[in-house]
Amino acid sequence: MRLKDKVCLVTGASRGIGRAIAVTFGREGADVVVNYSKSKDKAEEVVNGIVKFGRRAIAIKADVSNKDEVEAMVKNVLKEFGKIDVLVNNAGITWKPTNILEGTKEEWERVLGVNLIGTYYCIQAVAPYMIKQKYGKIINISSLASIGTTFGEQVAYGPSKAAINILTKRLAYELGQYNIYVNAIAPGLIRTEILSIGRSEEELQKLFNNIANMTALRRIGEPQDIANVALFLASDESNFVTGQVIVADGGRFNFLSHSV
Ligand code: NAP
């Protein structure tokens, strides 16, 4: 068991990548807090799955873009479990496909509010406790979009994730002296509900096929592919790794780079 008796808080863990991370951590011996903002029933299902491994798990509702709700959630975790060893900032949203002419203030405020500022609020809320215990592993879920190798369908999403990469490096430097690790994972295309936004089933299948064809492994990713990387970063096996953005994309070719 690679996370025996660790306490892990995974944001946005009611489905998709966050769910796979929460279940994997529970299977590896951790007690897990399953955060969600709307999907209570799904979060409870994740909790029930983890409890079956003989571990403690609870679901906590909090919108990560709301500082008060994040602070209340962290207080609640400490009351229930007494510590937080691992924080996974996974909660994230996209927007319907937009271009520079269609983009709105609402899109920018919401996407940056959840993806970037939500990540910041969660780190700010757990950092005092991790500093005190002189230990912590923080894992931020970025995206391949953060380094520009994605389709240009979203204006605010890529910048929100690029800022997470820089935040990861900046905070790794600041918190390393307290034995707190800060890393990010940049997933390629992963089969989850987030991709359905603004796409028909037919468009979704076309997207999956297109991306699989420009990927060395000739397939898109599954949530477990990312959970496995998160497990490495949460475990002692990564004890000389910090400030990194680990790309997990099946080996995606960037055809744009061959066009000049
Ligand atoms: P998903 O299936 O849509 O899951 C998103 C999760 O985040 C849900 O559990 C949702 O729960 C939660 N959430 C959304 N807004 C929240 C908020 N304000 N506060 C707390 N929880 C919130 O998406 P996913 O694909 O698993 O995405 C997980 C992360 O991976 C995101 O950061 C995403 O940007 C990143 N990512 C995904 C892909 C991909 O291809 N799928 C690629 C690169 C990066 P509620 O319904 O309860 O709100």
Residues whose N, C-alpha, C, O or C-beta is under 5 A from the ligand:
A	BS01	NAP	G12 A13 S14 R15 G16 I17 G18 Y36 S37 K38 S39 A62 D63 V64 S65 N90 A91 G92 I93 V114 I141 S142 S143 L144 P187 G188 L189 I190 T192 E193 I194
